[in-house]
Every structure is written in structure tokens, then in C-alpha cells.
């Protein structure tokens, strides 16, 4: 019998024990109270601690506890909390953005999820962070990819509204020729370590996913001038750099008449085009320095 002692007034929707330790119990919570989504007990239910982390403010309908961690079935699909991780992460790929009513894992390496009105789905269970990944073909729906070194994409986001693709790598996110995001779809790539959790959002200034500037390499670049000359541009949604050599890149800013301050430094591993999201820039004036030399600013169409 599941009781709600210590859990407050929201309704408990599911309760599962750890597979090798029956006194470690997880309970999911329905309703729309922010931060009240999953609770954990380490003493067989006598006391509970909040295990909700960054889960979005939607009802959690089901839980599945496995050796790799805890899966949460929500109003908008599945999220996963790796054993030992600091927070939840999306488990979008291979699962629908639908109400998940129940989940179970199998010895064949799959996790199964029953949904409200969308049938039963199966996807590979969490198996750790890949060293490198390549995203190809047509991508639709919600997708989240992680790599410890390199993530590359030649994919086309075909789904329009409702298609969101998130790519996280601790080394580089490379967009290769053939990559395309069609009208209504959303793509976000950023640099960060694997297996740390956190829920990405479409807000490009979200502190969960973009707490510092993040550099993206642009493999296919059609703007002029030619790549032999270093420059930077702020004409589009990103600040783009043409770096003719590898080395140390510094971004400096100042208010009008004030002193220059360095607020971002990174190492350029190879010559090429790179970009960071423009909204992080709040200074009135910018200066970008590569290996001690200022890059000129150009205006591109």
C-alpha cells in the first residue's frame, strides 16, 4: 500500500523500489505543483526527500527503476536520472512526446513505454555516453543526443512545429554539409560534459543549458569574404568568426567610454568558421582578438 506521509497533498501516481535494494523507493507525483514531481526514500518509506531536480512542471504518471537509473514517464514523454548523476536528462530519442502511462525494462536491452492514445513504444535503454555520434537522415519529434568528444550532424529536421533536436558534446558540435533545419523545427547544439543531467529548453539564454558562451564550428559557410582573411560579424543571430589560424581567441566588451573587459576566452583547435549565440553579448562595443591581433568586423547580408 502506498501512503503519502511526508509527500504533501499532490497525488502519488506510481511507486517503485530499487531492483537490488527494496528499502530504496521512488514515488511519482501528479499535478502541476512546480518542483513536486518525484520523491525518494532510503529507509523503506519512513522519510522522503525531493528528487524532482529540473523536471518540467508537468504530471509524472509512471516510474521505472533499473540498474542504470530511474526513468520517469510524464505528460510529455520520458526523462531519465542516471544513478549518481546530479539531475534528470531527457530520454526523448525513440520515445514519443506523449502521456506515458507505464514503463518496463527487458533483458533484451530495450525499455518499453505504454502511452495514452499512441500505443506502445520501445527504445534502447540508457547505456552511457558515446565517445562520438553522427546524426543522419530525417529527424522528427523530440531528440536529445550526447557525446563525450564529437557530435556531428548531416541530418534534416523534417517535422516542422514540434520537432526539437538537442545535441550536447564535451568536445565539439560540428554541422556538416547536408545539415538543414526546416521551417518550424528547432535545433540547439552546445558544449558540456556528458551524464550531468539538466533539461534543455528552446530558450537560448537558459541557465540550465547555456550558462556561458558556447562555440560551434561551422563546416559549410557561404558568406564572403573568402576564408583567407580573419574577421567577425554580428549581422545575424550569431556572432560568427573566420579564424585563419588556430590559437587563443578572446572576446572583449565595454560600455561606451569604459574600459575593455575580457568576458570569454577559448582555444581554437583549427582554422575555420565558428559561432556563438549573439544574445549573450550585452556590451555596447565588441573587440575580438586572435593570438594578440584584433579581428576586423564586417557586415554580411
Long-range contacts (C-beta under 8 A, 24 or more apart in sequence): 2-27, 3-45, 5-45, 5-48, 6-39, 6-47, 6-48, 7-39, 7-48, 8-33, 8-36, 10-36, 13-59, 13-60, 13-61, 13-62, 14-60, 14-61, 14-62, 14-63, 15-63, 16-63, 16-64, 16-65, 16-70, 17-65, 18-65, 19-65, 19-66, 19-67, 20-67, 26-51, 26-63, 26-65, 26-70, 27-63, 28-60, 28-61, 28-62, 28-63, 28-72, 28-73, 29-59, 29-60, 30-59, 30-60, 30-61, 31-59, 32-57, 32-58, 32-59, 33-57, 37-72, 37-74, 38-63, 38-70, 38-72, 38-81, 51-81, 53-81, 53-86, 53-87, 53-88, 53-197, 54-87, 54-88, 54-197, 54-198, 54-199, 54-208, 55-79, 55-88, 55-199, 56-199, 61-99, 61-100, 61-101, 62-100, 62-101, 62-102, 62-103, 63-103, 64-103, 64-104, 64-105, 64-111, 66-105, 66-111, 66-125, 68-125, 68-126, 68-127, 69-126, 71-103, 71-105, 71-111, 73-99, 73-100, 73-101, 73-102, 73-103, 73-113, 74-99, 74-100, 75-99, 77-142, 78-103, 78-111, 78-113, 79-199, 80-126, 81-197, 82-126, 82-195, 82-197, 85-195, 85-196, 85-197, 86-196, 86-197, 87-196, 87-197, 87-198, 87-199, 88-197, 88-198, 88-199, 89-144, 89-146, 89-195, 89-197, 89-198, 89-199, 90-142, 90-144, 90-166, 90-199, 90-200, 91-123, 91-126, 91-144, 92-141, 92-142, 92-143, 92-144, 92-164, 92-166, 93-123, 93-142, 93-143, 93-144, 93-145, 94-121, 94-122, 94-123, 94-124, 95-121, 95-123, 95-142, 96-121, 96-141, 97-141, 97-142, 97-162, 128-195, 129-194, 129-195, 135-165, 135-167, 139-163, 139-165, 144-168, 144-200, 146-194, 146-195, 147-171, 147-194, 148-193, 148-194, 150-174, 151-189, 152-176, 153-179, 153-189, 154-178, 154-179, 155-179, 155-180, 156-180, 156-181, 156-182, 157-181, 157-182, 157-185, 157-186, 157-187, 158-182, 158-185, 159-184, 159-185, 160-184, 160-185, 161-185, 164-188, 164-202, 166-200, 166-209, 168-192, 168-194, 168-200, 168-209, 170-194, 172-217, 172-269, 173-216, 173-217, 174-217, 174-219, 175-216, 175-217, 175-218, 175-219, 175-220, 176-219, 176-220, 177-219, 177-220, 179-220, 189-216, 190-214, 190-216, 191-215, 204-277, 204-279, 205-277, 205-279, 205-280, 210-277, 210-280, 212-264, 213-251, 213-264, 213-276, 213-277, 213-280, 214-276, 214-277, 215-266, 215-274, 215-275, 215-276, 216-274, 216-275, 216-276, 217-272, 217-273, 217-274, 218-272, 218-273, 218-274, 218-275, 219-272, 219-273, 221-273, 223-300, 223-301, 224-300, 225-298, 227-271, 227-272, 227-273, 230-290, 230-293, 230-295, 230-296, 231-295, 231-296, 231-297, 231-298, 232-286, 232-288, 232-295, 232-296, 232-297, 232-298, 233-297, 233-298, 233-299, 233-300, 234-278, 234-281, 234-286, 234-297, 235-299, 235-300, 235-301, 236-278, 236-300, 237-277, 237-278, 238-275, 238-276, 238-277, 238-278, 239-275, 239-276, 239-277, 239-278, 239-281, 239-286, 239-288, 240-273, 240-274, 240-275, 241-273, 241-274, 241-275, 241-288, 241-290, 241-295, 242-273, 242-295, 243-268, 243-271, 243-272, 243-273, 243-274, 243-290, 244-271, 245-271, 245-290, 245-291, 246-270, 246-271, 247-290, 247-291, 248-290, 248-291, 249-274, 249-288, 249-289, 249-290, 250-288, 250-289, 250-290, 251-276, 251-286, 251-287, 251-288, 251-289, 252-286, 252-287, 252-288, 252-289, 253-281, 253-282, 253-283, 253-284, 253-285, 253-286, 253-287, 254-283, 254-284, 254-285, 254-287, 255-283, 255-284, 255-285, 256-284, 256-285, 260-287
